[in-house]
C-alpha cells in the first residue's frame, strides 16, 4: 500500500526543503536572488521560471511573488498532474517548487494567495521565450529595421497557445528593466525583463495581460536610479495628466479607403491643385459638455470634413497628434511618438477620422517633430541613466528656443526609431504626408547658439552632417515605401535643394514651405498703403526664387499667435481697409505660384489671435464681413482647382510671366499664369492702395476676350463693386512690350483675375 496523502505531502515538503537548502546555499544562485530582490538582475530567466535539474532528474520552478503569503504550482506533466506547494526560500517573496521524476518542461501555472487574501492563478512569464530574433537585433543595430514598431513596445500575442503581451524596449545602459502596471501594483522588479544577448534590448512575455491594461517600464539606470518611463513605442496613452501607456492592438479597424489609396499611387502633386487647411484639433471646435473640452475624433471627422469639403480644400494638415503632456505645446513636445493623443479618443477613432477623410476625397497630412523631444521625466530624456535618444555632448544636446533635447542623428538606433515612426503613421494610419517641423534647426550646428556653444563639423562647416544624412534617408525610404505620399519641409533658410531629389544633391522633400514669401508678403501688407510704394521690391522679390524649390505658400498657426496678430489685424487702417486687405491678400496668394496652406480662422478673417485653449471664433460669421471673406476663400479654392493655369506649373518658370512689377508709384502689380500646354492663361492684377485706378492699361499676350472671373472687391465679398463689367476684349494697342492690352478699372485694395477666352494667336516670350 502507498503512503497516505498527508504523509506523502510531508515527505515532499522535506525533500523540497532539503533541495532548496542545497540550492540556496549555492553562491551563484544566492547572488542571483540578491540581484532579483534588489532589482539589479539583467537575466532573471537564469534564476526564475522552470529549470531542469539533470542530476536529480527533476524540474525546479522558482518565482518572485512579493505580495504572496503562500504559493503553489499547478503542474500538467506527463507523469504527474496536480498541485505542488511552493516553499518561500527568501522572506521578500522568492518561492520554489521541485517536481521529481520529470526531465522535460511541461505547462504549468503558478497560484498564490495575495496579501489581501485573494487567490490568483497565472502563467509564469519566465516559462516563455522572448520574440526578438537575431535578424531583428542585427537590423536594429544597423538602423535598418523599418518596422521596428512591430517588435518593440507592447504587442498582444499568443505564444505556445497562451495569450498575453510581449514587451520589448531599448535601454543599453540599464542595470535592469521591468514592466510595471496595474497588474503588479506598479512594483519595479516584479516582472523583470531579460537583456537579450548583450544587445541593449530587453524583453518579456507576460501571459494573461490584455488590451486596456496600463503599463510603463521601470528602468534602473547606469546611475543606479530607478526611473518609471513611458514605452517609446506605446500605441496608446492615458488621458493627460495621467501618463501611463495602455496596451492596444491596431489591427481590428476595417479600412474603407481602397479607392483613395489606389488613386494616390498615380497622383502627381506637381501638376495638381494642393490647397491645405491647417488644423489644431483641440481648438477647431470645443465640446465643453465632454468634461475635458475636446471633441472625439469621430465627431471631428464628420464636422471638419463637411466644412473642408464645403470650402474646397484638397487636404487637411493636422498639428501634431502624437501624445504630448501639455496642451499649450500644441503637440510639438511629443512624449509618445507612436500614440495618437487620447484627448480625442482611441487609436481606432483616429483611424476612423483618416478613413472618413479619404472616403470624402480629402488627403490628411500630419505635422511630425523629429527635431527635438521634451525633458519630461517619463519620456525619452535620460532614459537609462544616460542620453540614448539625444546627444550627450552639451554643445549639441539642447534646443535652446524650446528648452528641449535634440535627437542624436548619428546613432543607428535613433535613426531607426524616427524613420520607423514616420513609416508607422503611413502604414497604420494611412497618412498622405508628413510635414517635418523645424528642419532649419536640424541642419545647422550653430542654430540659436552663440560663440563657444557649438563646434564645427569635420569639414570646418556649421552643417549637422548626421542630421542631413538622416533627412535624406528619411525621404528616400518614405518615397520608396509609400509612393504618392508627400514629405514637406519647414525650412526657413536659403538651404539649397530642400525639395530636390537626393540623387541631385537635395534633401529629398516633396515640398518646402516658402517662409521667405510668407514673411515678405505679410510685412508688405502690414505697411500703410501710403508707404507701400517704397516696399514694392519686398512684394515682388519672391518671383526671383519662386521656382528654385517646390514651394507651399503658408499662412500657418505660427503667424497668428504670440502677439503677431490675426491675419485680419495685421492689415492697417479702419475695418473697411482691414477686410479689403485680407481679401486682396488671399486673392494674391491664390494667384501666386505655389501650393497653398491656410490656418483655421484665417479663411474667414478671425479678428482675435489664435488661442489653443478656445475654439476659433465661429460666432463672428454672424457678421456679414467675415461671412463674405469666407465666401471669397471658398470661391478662390474652387477657381484654383478648376483653372489649370493656377496650379499645373506651380514649380516651373514657364508657368509665370510678369506683365508689370515696376509701377511702385501706383502700388500695382500684374502677371500671367499659364497652363502646362500654354492653351490657358489667367491674368492677375493687384491694386495695393485704397485708391481706385480707373482706365489702368496692362499688356496681354493674345487678342480676344478676357473674362473677369474673380474680383476681390465684388459686392458679394463686401467690396465696393468697382469692376470691369464681366471683362473686355483686348485692344490692338501695344503696352508693356506686348501687342495687345486691356483698359481696366482696378478696385481699391482689390485684385482682379481674368481668364483669356478668345483666339490664342501667337504667344510672345517675355522675361
Secondary structure, 3 states (H helix, E strand, C coil): CCCCHHHHHHHHHHHHHHHHHHHHCCHHHHHHHHHHHCCCCCCHHHCCEEEEEHHHCEEEEEEECCCEEEEEEEEECCCCEEEEEEEEEECCCEEEEEEECCCCCCCEEEEEEECCCCEEEEECHHHCCCCCCHHHHHHHHHCCCCCHHHCCEEEEEEECCEEEEEEEEECCCCCEEEEEECCCCCCCCCEECEECCCCCEEEEEEECCCCCCEEEEEEECCCCCEEEECCCCCCCECCCCCCCEECCCCCCCCCCCHHHHHHHHCCCCCCCCCEEEEECHHHHCEEHHHCCEECCHHHHHHHHHHHHHHHCCCEEEECCCEECCCHHHCCCCCCEEEEECHHHCCHHHHHHHHHHHHHCCCEEEEEECCCCECCCCCCCCCCCCCCCCECCCHHHHEECCCCEECECCCCHHHHHHHHHHHHHHHHHCCCCEEEECCHHHHHECCCCCCCCCCCCCCCCCCECHHHHHHHHHHHHHHHHHCCCCEEEECCCCCCCCCCCCHHHCCCCCCEEECHHHHHHHHHHHHCCHHHHHHHHHHHHHHHHCCCCCCEEEEECHHHHCCCCCCHHHHCCCCHHHHHHHHHHHHHHHHHCCCEEEEECCHHHCCCCCCCCCCCCCHHHHHCHHHHHHHHHHHHHHHHHHHCHHHCCCCCCHHHEEEEECCCCCCCEEEEEEECCCCCCEEEEEEECCCCCEEEEEEEECCCCEEEEEEECCCHHHCCCCCCCCCEEECECCCECCECEEEEEEECCCEEEEEEECCCCCCCCCCC
